[in-house]
Amino acid sequence: MQRTEQSFDLILAGDVFIYIGDLSQSFAACAQSLTPGGILAITTEQGLPEQDYTWDPKRVAMPTAPAICANWGPVMD
């Protein structure tokens, strides 16, 4: 991970941290690259208990999306 002088309101890491190993340097770089109040959003891979990959509202995070996004402003003007 390269450090940058830029800062970001949002850093999204989709299913990548499982491949890195020790995450301390990655998290430190993300923390330095976020603006105050910025968000580091992470997704991880995890199989369902019965390896049942059908859509089941009890097993997906979509019902929480409105609460998570409640304070988001526009990303681009």
Sequence and secondary structure as in RCSB ss.txt:
>XXXX:A:sequence
MQRTEQSFDLILAGDVFIYIGDLSQSFAACAQSLTPGGILAITTEQGLPEQDYTWDPKRVAMPTAPAICANWGPV
MD
>XXXX:A:secstr
    S  EEEEEEES GGGTS  HHHHHHHHHHEEEEEEEEEE     TT   S  TTSSSGGGHHHHHTT   S
  
